[in-house]
Amino acid sequence: MSFVVAAPELVTDAARNLASLGSTISEAHTAAAGPTIGLLVAADDEVSAAVAALFSNHASAFQALSARAAAFHTQLVATLNAGAGAYATAEAANALPLASPLQALQDNASGLLSSAPVQNLEQNVLGVINAPTEALLSRPLIGNGVNGSTNAEGVGTAGGAGGILWGNGGSGGASTATGVAGGAGGPAGLLGTGGMGGMGGAGAAGGAGGTGGLLWGTGGTGGLGGTNGIGGAGGNAVLFGAGGAGGQGGTFTLDAASEVVDGGVGGTGGTGGLLWGNGGAGGIGGPFATGGAGGTAHWFGNGGAGGEGGAFANGGTGGHGGQLIGNGGGGGTGGVTDGAATAGGTGAPGGALAGHAGSAGGAGGAASVTLTMDQTRPELDISINGGPVSKAFIDTGSTTTLIPEQNVNVQSLGQPIQEGLEYTFGPSSDPSLQTITHYDTYTAEMNLGNGIMTKPMTIGVVTSETDGNGIAKPMSEWEGVLGTGVNTVSTDQLSNQNLPNSFVPQLPGDLANGVLINQPQHYFQFGDNPLTPFASVSGAPETGQLEISVSYDGVTTGYQAVNFATIDTGGVGGDIPQNLLPNNLSGILPGAPLPDGTTFSVQAYNSSTGGYAPLYTQTVSVDPNLYPQTLVEVPQSTIPPGSPNPSGVFNTGNYIFSQMPIYMSYTPPATGGTLIGGTTYFDVPSS
């Protein structure tokens, strides 16, 4: 049995992709011809004559090999086109007897019959094409290699090799066993890209990227290093093509004495093709670790750029340009920081005949990532244990860390900590608006991009969701939720245990101090508050230091104390307790929306002045293009602020975040008491 995944259309695709290779060969040949033909002797001595002769011999050999490669390319394209034509003719001839019966069956079945017989025929024809090489070499002629997996011992297996003629290598499997490197990416065939290396186990390197195609193709990307492990090396190209990028270094940990153990250095970029090709970029460093070195070019091509430094670390060194022609790779950018700038990496030399040295990398900047909006929900991109990149919603109103299972490579997580846990989101007054999430917990690292990674932490992997009435929700509606609450406590309803903690305190160094949510400028930033606040309240996100005034149809309440408020990105349109409404709205029941035109203003206690500072004014609208309507909540508790289990909570909803940057600090730390922990700062909007 062959370890490949194949599709019939790849025969034609291979010929089409090869057609562009001729221009690449010609460009490389032309670029090298001028500087390498008729090299002049630098001086009238034997050493200069010998050096000129050496380079001239290399040039002659290169030009001869380039001519052979061009001729081989022309013959190969012709052969592939002929083979594709023959295959198409055979397929059409074999499918013709099926056409009429199939059409009749499809008509009689009202379109319920699929084209599976034709698809099976195509697979059979491709099987005939691949049969000789599979029998002799256990490898097909055309097709991608299968991906590696994680075996019972926690070892990542290597990715399968691509088809001999055309095919990408399979990705290596992730290792979960301590000290075991990730599985190597599979090599490509004659044409194709090497497979990506798998994640390493704790303390071990990521798997090396697979080799690019023998004639043409890019090397595979190295795998993510295990905790404290170096990133996997990028795969090498062979004749034509770029080296693969190095893998990212693994994350940091804390030892028994709570001392930081640095993350792993980024992986080295792969080497460019022998006849032409750029070196691969170095991998990003793990937290407190430098970026990987850029890959080198052989004779012709540019060196790879050094990898970006991990948080609080310097960038990697660029790769050497081609020995004859090519620019040196630039140094990697310094890692993100919340204080003193990190340095960029050093640039590398260029080629002997032509090429500039690479420039030094730039200094590191602020620890920020892009903020995107999904309706009223601010999101960022994350990856768990080197798995796929997916969107996750930043929820200031909870401490949850929940990721849908389709967004995680579950094999890379190892054994679960607990299974079958449950949490409910949404108002108890309307079960149809609730989401009941079922999840299992694991230990994993979270990557936010830009070299920002958490140490290994507890995450929840969502296995199913229903609404409050038990109706299942499709996987397409499952949402990654990252709670950032400091004084919120989210408890599993089945086990009565607290949900996985917020990811922010798991970040390296000062990045764990807090998070800025700058929705107007579309970014999150971690660390200390970089902006100037005009007001602040004790507690994040829950506080007892807000006041609200509600007006409708000429009747207003004036400012009233709010015993318990939540400053909540996930609160949608928000909720106002019934007893804080004006008399002409007192008849609206909890769970119902406020009428169009209702206006409310909110102000915050300013500890620096001892008074209150206006925050924002919001007008309720039924216009679907504006914010959702604010709902009525049950009356607020008459018990003193800060008491446990209050009722009638004022929820700001997301609107306030659209009006200004808001920074939530993890100082002072939460102690378990209601409203105790954290500080919320309302910042002057940045230009």
C-alpha positions as CSV (number, residue, x, y, z in Angstrom):
1,M,0.0,0.0,0.0
2,S,1.4,3.4,-0.9
3,F,1.5,6.2,1.6
4,V,0.2,8.9,-0.7
5,V,-2.9,10.9,-1.5
6,A,-3.4,11.4,-5.2
7,A,-5.8,13.1,-7.6
8,P,-6.1,12.6,-11.4
9,E,-5.9,16.3,-12.2
10,L,-2.4,16.5,-10.9
11,V,-1.1,15.0,-14.2
12,T,-2.2,18.1,-16.0
13,D,-1.3,20.4,-13.1
14,A,2.2,19.1,-13.1
15,A,2.7,19.9,-16.8
16,R,1.2,23.4,-16.3
17,N,3.4,24.1,-13.3
18,L,6.5,22.9,-15.1
19,A,5.9,25.4,-18.0
20,S,6.9,28.3,-15.7
21,L,10.1,26.6,-14.7
22,G,11.7,27.2,-18.1
23,S,11.7,30.9,-17.6
24,T,13.3,30.4,-14.1
25,I,16.1,28.4,-15.7
26,S,16.5,30.9,-18.5
27,E,16.6,33.8,-16.0
28,A,19.2,32.1,-13.8
29,H,21.3,31.3,-16.9
30,T,21.1,34.8,-18.2
31,A,21.8,36.4,-14.9
32,A,24.9,34.3,-14.5
33,A,26.2,34.6,-18.1
34,G,27.5,38.2,-18.0
35,P,29.5,38.0,-14.7
36,T,30.9,34.5,-15.4
37,I,31.9,34.6,-19.1
38,G,35.4,35.8,-19.9
39,L,36.6,36.6,-16.4
40,L,39.6,38.9,-16.4
41,V,42.8,38.2,-14.5
42,A,43.0,40.7,-11.6
43,A,46.8,41.0,-11.8
44,D,49.8,39.7,-13.7
45,D,50.7,36.9,-11.3
46,E,50.1,33.1,-10.9
47,V,47.6,33.4,-8.0
48,S,45.3,35.8,-9.8
49,A,45.5,33.6,-12.9
50,A,44.6,30.6,-10.9
51,V,41.6,32.3,-9.2
52,A,40.3,33.5,-12.6
53,A,40.7,30.0,-14.0
54,L,38.9,28.5,-11.0
55,F,35.9,30.8,-11.4
56,S,35.9,30.3,-15.2
57,N,35.8,26.5,-14.8
58,H,32.9,26.8,-12.3
59,A,31.1,29.1,-14.7
60,S,31.6,26.7,-17.7
61,A,30.4,23.8,-15.6
62,F,27.3,25.8,-14.5
63,Q,26.4,26.9,-18.0
64,A,26.8,23.3,-19.3
65,L,24.6,22.0,-16.5
66,S,22.1,24.8,-17.1
67,A,21.8,23.9,-20.8
68,R,21.2,20.2,-19.8
69,A,18.5,21.3,-17.3
70,A,16.8,23.4,-19.9
71,A,16.8,20.6,-22.4
72,F,15.6,18.2,-19.8
73,H,12.8,20.6,-18.9
74,T,11.6,20.9,-22.5
75,Q,11.5,17.1,-22.9
76,L,9.8,16.6,-19.5
77,V,7.0,19.2,-20.3
78,A,6.4,17.5,-23.7
79,T,6.3,14.0,-22.0
80,L,3.8,15.2,-19.4
81,N,1.6,16.9,-21.9
82,A,1.6,13.8,-24.0
83,G,0.8,11.6,-21.0
84,A,-1.9,13.9,-19.8
85,G,-3.5,13.9,-23.3
86,A,-3.4,10.1,-23.4
87,Y,-4.8,9.8,-20.0
88,A,-7.7,12.2,-20.8
89,T,-8.5,10.3,-24.0
90,A,-8.5,7.0,-22.1
91,E,-10.7,8.5,-19.4
92,A,-13.2,9.9,-21.9
93,A,-13.3,6.6,-23.8
94,N,-14.0,4.6,-20.6
95,A,-16.4,7.1,-19.2
96,L,-18.5,7.3,-22.4
97,P,-20.4,4.0,-22.0
98,L,-21.3,5.2,-18.5
99,A,-22.6,8.7,-19.6
100,S,-26.1,7.8,-20.8
101,P,-26.9,5.3,-18.0
102,L,-25.5,7.8,-15.5
103,Q,-27.6,10.6,-16.9
104,A,-30.7,8.5,-16.8
105,L,-30.1,7.4,-13.3
106,Q,-29.5,11.0,-12.2
107,D,-32.7,12.2,-13.9
108,N,-34.7,9.4,-12.3
109,A,-33.2,10.0,-8.8
110,S,-33.8,13.8,-9.1
111,G,-30.1,14.5,-8.8
112,L,-29.4,12.3,-5.8
113,L,-26.9,10.1,-7.6
114,S,-23.4,11.4,-7.4
115,S,-20.6,11.0,-9.9
116,A,-18.9,8.4,-7.7
117,P,-18.6,5.8,-10.6
118,V,-16.7,8.3,-12.8
119,Q,-14.5,9.3,-9.8
120,N,-13.7,5.7,-9.1
121,L,-12.8,5.2,-12.7
122,E,-10.5,8.1,-12.6
123,Q,-8.8,6.8,-9.5
124,N,-8.4,3.4,-11.1
125,V,-6.7,4.9,-14.2
126,L,-4.4,6.9,-11.9
127,G,-3.7,3.7,-10.0
128,V,-2.6,2.1,-13.3
129,I,-0.2,5.0,-13.9
130,N,1.2,4.7,-10.4
131,A,1.3,0.9,-10.2
132,P,4.8,0.2,-11.6
133,T,6.6,2.6,-9.3
134,E,4.5,1.5,-6.3
135,A,5.4,-2.1,-7.0
136,L,9.1,-1.4,-7.5
137,L,9.7,1.5,-5.1
138,S,6.6,1.6,-2.8
139,R,6.1,5.1,-4.1
140,P,3.7,6.5,-6.7
141,L,4.5,8.5,-9.8
142,I,2.1,11.4,-8.9
143,G,0.6,12.5,-5.6
144,N,1.3,14.1,-2.3
145,G,2.8,12.2,0.6
146,V,0.6,11.5,3.6
147,N,1.1,13.4,6.8
148,G,2.8,11.8,9.7
149,S,1.0,11.1,13.0
150,T,1.7,10.7,16.7
151,N,2.1,7.1,17.7
152,A,1.1,5.4,21.0
153,E,4.5,6.2,22.4
154,G,4.1,9.9,21.7
155,V,6.6,10.0,18.9
156,G,5.8,12.0,15.8
157,T,6.4,9.9,12.6
158,A,7.9,11.3,9.4
159,G,5.8,12.6,6.6
160,G,5.5,10.5,3.5
161,A,7.4,11.2,0.3
162,G,5.7,12.9,-2.6
163,G,5.2,11.2,-5.9
164,I,8.4,10.5,-8.0
165,L,7.3,12.8,-10.8
166,W,5.2,15.3,-8.9
167,G,4.1,15.7,-5.3
168,N,4.6,17.5,-2.1
169,G,6.0,15.8,0.9
170,G,3.7,15.1,3.8
171,S,3.9,17.0,7.1
172,G,5.7,15.3,10.0
173,G,3.8,14.3,13.1
174,A,4.0,16.1,16.4
175,S,5.9,14.4,19.3
176,T,4.4,14.6,22.8
177,A,7.0,12.5,24.5
178,T,9.7,14.4,26.4
179,G,13.0,14.8,24.6
180,V,11.7,13.4,21.3
181,A,12.1,15.6,18.2
182,G,9.1,16.2,15.9
183,G,8.7,14.0,12.8
184,A,10.6,15.2,9.7
185,G,8.6,16.5,6.8
186,G,8.5,14.2,3.8
187,P,10.7,14.9,0.7
188,A,9.0,16.1,-2.5
189,G,9.3,14.2,-5.8
190,L,10.9,15.6,-8.9
191,L,8.7,18.7,-8.6
192,G,7.1,19.8,-5.4
193,T,7.5,21.3,-1.9
194,G,8.9,19.5,1.1
195,G,6.6,18.7,4.0
196,M,6.6,20.7,7.2
197,G,8.3,19.3,10.2
198,G,6.2,18.3,13.3
199,M,6.3,19.9,16.7
200,G,9.0,18.5,19.1
201,G,8.3,17.1,22.6
202,A,9.4,19.0,25.7
203,G,13.0,20.0,25.5
204,A,13.4,18.7,21.9
205,A,13.7,20.3,18.5
206,G,11.0,20.6,15.9
207,G,11.2,18.2,13.0
208,A,13.2,19.2,10.0
209,G,11.4,20.4,6.9
210,G,11.4,18.0,3.9
211,T,13.7,18.4,0.9
212,G,12.2,20.2,-2.1
213,G,11.8,18.6,-5.5
214,L,14.8,17.0,-7.1
215,L,14.5,19.3,-10.1
216,W,12.5,22.2,-8.7
217,G,10.8,23.0,-5.4
218,T,11.0,24.8,-2.1
219,G,12.1,23.0,1.1
220,G,9.6,22.5,3.8
221,T,9.2,24.7,6.9
222,G,10.8,23.4,10.1
223,G,8.5,22.3,12.9
224,L,7.8,24.2,16.2
225,G,10.3,23.3,18.9
226,G,9.0,21.7,22.0
227,T,9.0,23.7,25.2
228,N,12.5,25.1,25.5
229,G,13.5,23.3,22.3
230,I,15.0,24.8,19.1
231,G,12.9,25.2,16.0
232,G,13.3,22.6,13.3
233,A,15.7,23.3,10.4
234,G,14.1,24.4,7.1
235,G,14.3,21.8,4.3
236,N,16.9,22.2,1.6
237,A,16.2,22.7,-2.1
238,V,18.1,20.5,-4.6
239,L,18.7,22.1,-8.0
240,F,16.3,24.9,-8.4
241,G,14.3,26.4,-5.5
242,A,14.4,28.2,-2.2
243,G,15.2,26.7,1.1
244,G,12.4,26.3,3.6
245,A,11.9,28.6,6.6
246,G,13.2,27.5,10.0
247,G,10.7,26.5,12.6
248,Q,9.8,28.7,15.5
249,G,11.6,28.0,18.8
250,G,9.6,26.4,21.6
251,T,8.1,28.5,24.4
252,F,9.6,29.3,27.8
253,T,8.8,27.6,31.2
254,L,9.4,28.2,34.9
255,D,11.5,25.9,37.0
256,A,10.8,24.7,40.5
257,A,12.1,28.0,41.9
258,S,9.9,30.0,39.5
259,E,12.9,31.1,37.5
260,V,12.5,31.6,33.8
261,V,13.9,28.9,31.5
262,D,14.3,30.5,28.1
263,G,12.4,29.3,25.0
264,G,14.3,27.7,22.1
265,V,16.2,29.5,19.4
266,G,14.5,29.7,16.0
267,G,15.4,27.0,13.4
268,T,18.0,27.6,10.7
269,G,16.6,28.3,7.2
270,G,17.2,25.7,4.5
271,T,19.8,26.0,1.8
272,G,18.9,27.2,-1.7
273,G,19.1,25.1,-4.8
274,L,22.5,24.1,-6.2
275,L,22.0,25.9,-9.5
276,W,19.7,28.7,-8.3
277,G,17.8,29.4,-5.2
278,N,17.5,31.7,-2.1
279,G,18.2,30.5,1.4
280,G,15.2,30.1,3.7
281,A,14.3,32.6,6.4
282,G,15.4,31.8,9.9
283,G,12.6,30.8,12.4
284,I,11.2,33.1,15.0
285,G,12.8,32.6,18.4
286,G,10.8,31.4,21.4
287,P,10.4,33.9,24.3
288,F,13.8,35.1,25.5
289,A,15.6,33.3,22.6
290,T,17.1,34.7,19.4
291,G,15.7,34.2,16.0
292,G,17.2,31.5,13.8
293,A,20.0,32.1,11.2
294,G,18.9,32.6,7.6
295,G,19.7,29.8,5.2
296,T,22.6,30.1,2.7
297,A,22.4,30.2,-1.1
298,H,24.8,27.9,-3.1
299,W,26.2,29.5,-6.2
300,F,23.4,31.8,-7.2
301,G,20.7,33.3,-5.0
302,N,20.1,35.5,-2.0
303,G,20.7,34.5,1.6
304,G,17.7,34.0,3.8
305,A,16.7,36.7,6.3
306,G,17.4,36.1,10.0
307,G,14.5,35.1,12.1
308,E,12.6,37.6,14.3
309,G,13.7,37.4,17.9
310,G,11.3,35.9,20.4
311,A,9.9,38.3,23.0
312,F,12.7,40.2,24.8
313,A,15.4,38.7,22.5
314,N,17.5,39.7,19.5
315,G,16.9,38.9,15.9
316,G,18.8,36.1,14.0
317,T,21.8,36.5,11.6
318,G,21.1,36.6,7.9
319,G,22.3,33.8,5.6
320,H,25.2,34.1,3.2
321,G,24.4,35.0,-0.4
322,G,25.4,32.8,-3.3
323,Q,29.1,32.1,-3.6
324,L,29.2,33.8,-7.0
325,I,26.1,36.0,-7.2
326,G,23.6,37.0,-4.6
327,N,22.8,39.4,-1.8
328,G,23.4,38.5,1.8
329,G,20.3,37.9,4.0
330,G,19.3,40.7,6.3
331,G,19.3,40.3,10.0
332,G,16.1,39.5,11.7
333,T,14.0,42.1,13.6
334,G,14.4,42.2,17.3
335,G,11.7,40.6,19.4
336,V,8.8,42.5,20.9
337,T,9.4,44.1,24.3
338,D,7.7,46.2,27.0
339,G,10.9,48.1,27.9
340,A,14.4,48.4,26.5
341,A,14.5,47.7,22.7
342,T,15.9,44.4,21.5
343,A,18.5,44.5,18.8
344,G,18.1,43.3,15.2
345,G,20.3,40.5,13.8
346,T,23.5,41.0,11.7
347,G,23.3,41.0,7.9
348,A,25.4,38.4,6.0
349,P,27.9,38.9,3.1
350,G,26.9,38.8,-0.5
351,G,28.4,36.8,-3.5
352,A,32.0,37.1,-4.6
353,L,31.2,38.5,-8.1
354,A,28.0,40.4,-7.4
355,G,25.8,41.1,-4.5
356,H,25.3,43.3,-1.5
357,A,25.8,42.5,2.1
358,G,22.5,42.1,4.0
359,S,21.4,45.0,6.3
360,A,21.1,44.7,10.0
361,G,17.6,43.9,11.4
362,G,15.5,46.6,13.0
363,A,15.0,47.0,16.7
364,G,12.0,45.2,18.4
365,G,8.8,47.1,19.0
366,A,5.7,46.9,21.1
367,A,4.0,43.6,21.9
368,S,1.0,44.3,19.7
369,V,-1.2,42.1,17.5
370,T,-3.9,42.9,15.0
371,L,-7.5,43.2,16.3
372,T,-10.3,42.3,13.9
373,M,-14.0,42.5,14.5
374,D,-16.7,39.9,14.1
375,Q,-19.8,42.0,14.5
376,T,-19.4,43.3,18.1
377,R,-16.7,40.8,19.0
378,P,-12.9,41.8,18.9
379,E,-10.8,38.9,17.8
380,L,-7.1,37.9,17.2
381,D,-5.3,35.1,15.5
382,I,-3.9,32.3,17.6
383,S,-2.3,28.8,17.2
384,I,-2.2,26.0,19.7
385,N,0.9,23.8,19.9
386,G,1.9,24.7,16.3
387,G,-1.5,23.8,14.9
388,P,-3.7,25.8,12.5
389,V,-4.1,29.5,12.8
390,S,-7.6,30.4,13.9
391,K,-9.6,33.4,15.2
392,A,-10.5,33.7,18.9
393,F,-12.7,36.2,20.6
394,I,-11.2,38.3,23.4
395,D,-13.8,38.3,26.2
396,T,-13.1,40.7,29.1
397,G,-16.1,39.3,31.0
398,S,-14.7,35.8,31.7
399,T,-11.6,33.8,32.4
400,T,-12.3,31.1,29.9
401,T,-9.8,29.7,27.5
402,L,-11.8,27.6,25.1
403,I,-10.8,26.5,21.6
404,P,-13.0,24.5,19.2
405,E,-11.5,21.1,18.5
406,Q,-11.4,21.7,14.7
407,N,-9.0,24.5,15.3
408,V,-6.5,22.3,17.2
409,N,-4.3,19.4,16.2
410,V,-5.5,17.2,19.1
411,Q,-2.7,14.7,18.5
412,S,-0.2,17.4,19.6
413,L,-1.9,17.8,23.0
414,G,-1.2,14.4,24.5
415,Q,-3.5,13.1,27.2
416,P,-6.3,15.3,28.5
417,I,-6.3,16.6,32.1
418,Q,-10.1,16.2,32.5
419,E,-12.9,15.3,30.2
420,G,-16.6,16.1,29.9
421,L,-16.7,19.5,31.5
422,E,-19.4,22.1,30.8
423,Y,-19.9,25.9,30.9
424,T,-22.9,28.1,30.1
425,F,-22.7,31.5,28.4
426,G,-25.6,33.9,28.0
427,P,-28.7,35.1,29.9
428,S,-30.6,32.6,32.1
429,S,-33.8,34.5,31.2
430,D,-33.8,33.2,27.6
431,P,-32.3,29.7,27.1
432,S,-32.5,30.2,23.3
433,L,-29.8,32.8,23.7
434,Q,-27.6,30.6,25.8
435,T,-24.6,28.6,24.7
436,I,-23.7,25.4,26.7
437,T,-20.1,24.4,25.9
438,H,-18.8,20.9,26.5
439,Y,-15.0,20.6,26.6
440,D,-11.9,18.7,27.7
441,T,-8.9,20.3,29.3
442,Y,-5.2,19.9,28.2
443,T,-1.9,21.5,28.8
444,A,-0.7,23.5,25.8
445,E,1.0,26.7,24.6
446,M,-0.7,29.5,22.8
447,N,1.0,31.5,20.0
448,L,-0.4,35.0,19.3
449,G,2.1,35.8,16.6
450,N,5.0,38.4,16.5
451,G,7.0,36.1,18.8
452,I,4.4,36.3,21.6
453,M,3.7,33.0,23.2
454,T,2.4,31.8,26.6
455,K,4.1,29.3,28.7
456,P,2.4,25.9,28.9
457,M,-1.1,26.5,30.4
458,T,-4.5,24.8,30.8
459,I,-6.8,25.2,27.8
460,G,-10.2,23.8,27.1
461,V,-10.9,22.1,23.8
462,V,-14.6,22.3,22.8
463,T,-16.1,19.0,21.8
464,S,-19.8,20.0,21.4
465,E,-22.2,23.0,21.9
466,T,-25.9,23.3,22.4
467,D,-28.3,26.2,23.2
468,G,-30.0,26.3,26.6
469,N,-32.8,24.1,25.2
470,G,-30.4,21.3,24.2
471,I,-30.5,21.9,20.5
472,A,-27.1,21.2,19.0
473,K,-25.1,23.9,17.4
474,P,-23.1,23.2,14.2
475,M,-19.3,23.2,14.4
476,S,-19.3,26.3,12.1
477,E,-20.8,28.3,15.0
478,W,-18.4,27.2,17.6
479,E,-16.2,30.0,18.7
480,G,-12.8,30.3,20.3
481,V,-13.1,32.3,23.5
482,L,-10.1,33.9,25.4
483,G,-11.2,35.4,28.7
484,T,-9.0,38.2,30.1
485,G,-11.0,38.9,33.2
486,V,-8.9,39.6,36.4
487,N,-11.6,39.5,39.0
488,T,-14.1,37.2,37.2
489,V,-14.4,33.6,38.2
490,S,-15.9,31.3,35.6
491,T,-16.9,28.0,37.1
492,D,-17.7,24.7,35.4
493,Q,-21.3,23.8,36.3
494,L,-20.8,20.0,36.5
495,S,-17.5,19.8,38.5
496,N,-17.8,23.2,40.3
497,Q,-14.2,23.8,39.3
498,N,-12.9,27.0,37.9
499,L,-12.4,27.2,34.2
500,P,-8.9,27.5,32.6
501,N,-7.3,30.7,33.6
502,S,-6.8,33.8,31.4
503,F,-3.9,33.5,29.0
504,V,-2.5,37.0,29.8
505,P,-0.8,36.1,33.1
506,Q,0.8,33.2,31.2
507,L,2.8,35.6,28.9
508,P,6.5,36.2,29.4
509,G,7.9,39.0,31.6
510,D,6.1,42.3,31.8
511,L,3.7,41.3,29.0
512,A,1.7,39.6,31.7
513,N,0.9,42.9,33.4
514,G,-2.1,43.7,31.4
515,V,-3.8,44.1,28.0
516,L,-4.8,47.2,26.0
517,I,-7.9,46.8,23.8
518,N,-7.6,49.5,21.2
519,Q,-10.7,48.7,19.1
520,P,-10.7,52.1,17.3
521,Q,-7.1,51.6,16.1
522,H,-7.5,47.8,15.6
523,Y,-4.9,46.3,17.8
524,F,-4.3,44.6,21.1
525,Q,-1.1,45.4,23.1
526,F,0.3,43.4,26.0
527,G,2.4,44.8,28.9
528,D,2.0,48.1,30.8
529,N,-0.4,50.7,29.6
530,P,1.2,52.6,26.8
531,L,-1.4,55.4,26.7
532,T,-2.6,58.1,29.0
533,P,-5.7,57.4,31.0
534,F,-8.3,60.1,31.8
535,A,-10.2,57.9,34.3
536,S,-9.8,54.6,36.1
537,V,-11.8,52.3,38.3
538,S,-10.9,49.6,40.8
539,G,-11.6,46.1,39.4
540,A,-11.3,44.6,35.9
541,P,-13.8,44.0,34.4
542,E,-16.1,44.0,37.4
543,T,-16.4,47.2,39.3
544,G,-18.6,49.1,41.7
545,Q,-17.4,52.6,40.6
546,L,-19.7,53.5,37.7
547,E,-22.7,55.7,37.6
548,I,-25.5,55.7,34.9
549,S,-28.2,58.1,33.8
550,V,-31.0,56.8,31.6
551,S,-33.3,59.0,29.5
552,Y,-36.4,58.3,27.3
553,D,-39.0,60.5,25.8
554,G,-38.0,63.5,27.9
555,V,-37.8,61.7,31.2
556,T,-34.4,61.2,32.8
557,T,-33.2,59.5,36.0
558,G,-30.0,61.6,36.6
559,Y,-26.9,59.8,37.6
560,Q,-27.3,56.8,39.9
561,A,-24.8,54.5,41.6
562,V,-24.3,51.1,40.0
563,N,-23.6,48.5,42.6
564,F,-22.1,46.0,40.2
565,A,-21.0,46.6,36.6
566,T,-19.1,44.5,34.1
567,I,-17.0,46.2,31.4
568,D,-17.5,43.5,28.9
569,T,-16.4,43.1,25.2
570,G,-18.7,40.1,25.0
571,G,-21.8,41.8,26.4
572,V,-23.1,42.6,22.9
573,G,-25.5,45.6,23.4
574,G,-25.4,45.5,27.1
575,D,-27.9,45.1,30.0
576,I,-29.3,47.7,32.4
577,P,-31.0,46.7,35.7
578,Q,-34.8,47.4,35.7
579,N,-34.7,49.6,38.8
580,L,-32.2,52.0,37.1
581,L,-34.7,52.9,34.3
582,P,-36.9,56.0,34.2
583,N,-40.5,55.7,35.3
584,N,-41.8,55.6,31.7
585,L,-39.8,52.4,31.1
586,S,-40.4,50.6,34.4
587,G,-43.0,48.3,32.8
588,I,-40.4,46.6,30.5
589,L,-39.7,43.1,31.7
590,P,-36.2,41.6,32.1
591,G,-34.9,40.1,28.9
592,A,-36.8,42.6,26.7
593,P,-34.9,45.3,24.7
594,L,-35.1,49.0,25.5
595,P,-37.1,51.0,23.0
596,D,-35.5,52.9,20.1
597,G,-34.3,56.3,21.2
598,T,-33.4,55.4,24.8
599,T,-30.2,57.2,25.8
600,F,-27.9,56.4,28.7
601,S,-24.7,58.1,29.8
602,V,-22.0,56.5,32.0
603,Q,-19.4,58.1,34.1
604,A,-16.5,56.6,36.1
605,Y,-15.0,57.5,39.4
606,N,-11.6,59.2,38.9
607,S,-9.4,58.2,41.8
608,S,-6.9,61.0,41.0
609,T,-9.5,63.8,41.4
610,G,-12.0,62.1,43.7
611,G,-14.8,62.9,41.3
612,Y,-16.5,61.3,38.3
613,A,-15.4,61.6,34.7
614,P,-17.9,61.2,31.8
615,L,-17.1,58.0,29.7
616,Y,-19.7,57.7,26.9
617,T,-23.3,58.2,25.8
618,Q,-25.1,55.5,23.9
619,T,-28.5,55.7,22.1
620,V,-30.4,52.5,21.6
621,S,-31.4,51.9,18.0
622,V,-33.4,49.3,16.1
623,D,-31.2,49.9,13.1
624,P,-29.5,46.5,12.4
625,N,-26.4,48.3,11.0
626,L,-25.8,49.8,14.4
627,Y,-25.1,48.2,17.8
628,P,-27.6,45.6,19.0
629,Q,-30.3,46.9,21.4
630,T,-29.6,47.1,25.1
631,L,-31.6,44.6,27.2
632,V,-33.4,45.1,30.5
633,E,-31.9,43.1,33.4
634,V,-33.5,42.1,36.7
635,P,-33.3,44.8,39.4
636,Q,-29.8,45.2,41.0
637,S,-29.2,43.9,44.4
638,T,-29.8,45.9,47.5
639,I,-26.9,44.1,49.2
640,P,-23.7,46.2,49.6
641,P,-21.3,46.5,46.6
642,G,-18.6,43.8,46.7
643,S,-20.9,41.1,48.3
644,P,-21.0,37.7,46.7
645,N,-23.7,36.6,44.2
646,P,-25.2,40.0,43.3
647,S,-28.2,40.2,41.0
648,G,-29.0,42.9,38.5
649,V,-25.6,43.5,36.9
650,F,-25.1,46.5,34.6
651,N,-23.2,45.2,31.6
652,T,-21.7,47.9,29.4
653,G,-21.7,45.7,26.2
654,N,-19.1,46.3,23.5
655,Y,-20.1,49.9,22.6
656,I,-17.8,51.5,25.1
657,F,-14.8,49.7,23.5
658,S,-15.7,51.3,20.1
659,Q,-15.3,54.8,21.7
660,M,-11.9,54.6,23.4
661,P,-8.9,52.4,24.1
662,I,-9.4,50.5,27.4
663,Y,-6.5,49.0,29.4
664,M,-7.1,46.3,32.0
665,S,-4.3,45.8,34.5
666,Y,-3.7,42.7,36.5
667,T,-2.6,44.8,39.5
668,P,-3.7,44.5,42.2
669,P,-4.0,40.7,41.9
670,A,-7.4,39.0,42.4
671,T,-7.8,37.5,45.9
672,G,-11.1,35.6,45.3
673,G,-13.4,38.3,46.7
674,T,-16.0,39.9,44.4
675,L,-14.8,43.2,42.7
676,I,-11.3,42.7,44.1
677,G,-8.5,42.5,41.6
678,G,-7.3,44.5,38.7
679,T,-7.7,48.1,37.5
680,T,-9.5,49.4,34.4
681,Y,-8.1,52.4,32.7
682,F,-10.0,54.5,30.2
683,D,-7.4,56.0,27.9
684,V,-7.3,59.1,25.8
685,P,-7.9,58.0,22.2
686,S,-4.7,57.8,20.2
687,S,-4.5,59.5,16.8
